[in-house]
Amino acid sequence: MIAVNWRSFRTGQFMTISGRLVAVAIWLAFATATHAADLQCTAAAQSTWLPPAEVKRMLEQHGFGNIGAIRASDGNCYVVQATDNTGARKILYLDPTDGALMAME
């Protein structure tokens, strides 16, 4: 269970590391499989993207294992193959600016 510091949320400091983790958890809970061919994750400059190592740590904290190489897609998403907590192999499409799960196949 991830605890949310609501005082930080109210003051606009929510997108710290813990805030990013909450965002990923929310997306993991509600994401459905979609075709990622048309998916556009962000228009932000690559200089604002999270380092792949940080995204990998976030995924590990949310129970993903066997995390493959994190690469950029044509739609400005991070794409990575990983195994979920049931052992199923998934392809994850993540917003590279905050690690939010945009789609999962």
C-alpha positions as a printed Julia matrix, in Angstrom:
105×3 Matrix{Float64}:
  0.0     0.0     0.0
  1.34    3.41   -0.93
  0.63    6.27    1.45
 -0.18    9.65   -0.05
  0.97   12.8     1.69
 -2.19   14.86    1.12
 -0.57   18.04    2.45
  2.0    17.82   -0.37
 -0.81   17.1    -2.81
 -2.63   20.28   -1.79
  0.51   22.39   -2.04
  1.34   21.17   -5.56
  4.37   19.09   -4.59
  2.66   15.82   -5.48
  4.9    14.77   -8.37
  7.85   13.8    -6.23
  9.13   10.24   -6.48
  6.32    9.05   -4.2
  3.86   11.0    -6.32
  5.17    9.32   -9.45
  4.8     5.95   -7.76
  1.19    6.75   -6.91
  0.59    7.79  -10.53
  2.01    4.5   -11.77
 -0.08    2.55   -9.27
 -3.25    4.31  -10.39
 -2.49    3.63  -14.03
 -1.66   -0.01  -13.28
 -4.99   -0.42  -11.54
 -7.06    1.0   -14.4
 -5.03    0.33  -17.56
 -6.47   -1.92  -20.22
 -4.8    -3.49  -23.21
 -4.81   -1.18  -26.21
 -3.14   -1.05  -29.56
 -0.14    1.16  -29.07
  0.4     1.99  -32.74
 -1.36    5.35  -32.37
 -0.35    6.02  -28.78
  1.28    9.39  -28.07
  2.57    9.58  -24.5
  4.08   13.06  -24.39
  5.13   16.06  -26.42
  7.74   17.03  -23.81
 11.37   17.4   -24.8
 13.54   14.34  -24.15
 15.62   16.44  -21.77
 12.64   16.33  -19.35
 12.26   12.54  -19.48
 13.09   10.35  -16.49
 16.23    8.24  -16.78
 15.43    4.62  -17.75
 17.11    3.4   -14.53
 14.6     5.38  -12.45
 11.68    3.98  -14.46
 13.05    0.46  -13.94
 13.18    1.04  -10.16
  9.58    2.27  -10.21
  8.44   -0.84  -12.08
 10.29   -3.12   -9.66
  8.61   -1.37   -6.72
  5.25   -2.17   -8.31
  5.96   -5.87   -8.59
  7.26   -6.18  -12.14
 10.21   -8.47  -12.76
 12.38   -9.59  -15.65
 12.35   -6.01  -16.9
 13.84   -5.7   -20.36
 15.57   -2.77  -22.0
 13.59    0.45  -21.82
 13.45    2.14  -25.21
 11.69    5.13  -26.74
  8.87    4.58  -29.26
  7.83    6.73  -32.21
  4.98    8.04  -30.05
  7.35    9.4   -27.4
  6.61    6.57  -24.97
  8.98    4.37  -23.06
  8.31    0.78  -24.13
  9.48   -2.15  -22.04
  8.73   -5.84  -21.66
  8.3    -7.08  -18.11
  6.7    -9.9   -16.15
  3.76   -8.96  -13.9
  3.07  -10.42  -10.46
  1.18  -13.37  -11.99
  4.14  -14.32  -14.17
  2.54  -13.07  -17.39
  4.83  -11.32  -19.86
  3.54   -7.81  -20.69
  4.55   -4.96  -22.96
  4.26   -1.67  -21.07
  3.95    1.79  -22.62
  4.95    4.48  -20.14
  4.9     8.26  -20.15
  8.63    9.03  -19.98
  8.11   12.29  -18.07
  6.54   10.7   -14.97
  6.48    6.92  -15.47
  2.68    6.73  -15.74
  1.4     3.59  -17.46
 -0.32    4.6   -20.68
 -1.1     1.13  -22.09
 -0.32   -2.52  -21.5
 -0.46   -5.46  -23.89
